[in-house]
């Protein structure tokens, strides 16, 4: 019986790290400027502890 062809991984279906980083870039820009989220003092404070580029890198590494 022939083996079933392997389906591409989720990582491959998402387009790899470059495509993932584009989505993360947009997401973090939106999160950092969302007035509803920043109304929470703890969230607003957390947004200022790490520079956005560093946060984007960390999220991309975790997702990718």
Buried (B, 14 or more C-beta within 10 A) or exposed (E): EEEEEEEEEEEEEBEEBEEBBEBBBEEBEEBBEEEEBBEEEEBEEEBEEEEBEEBBBEBBEEBB
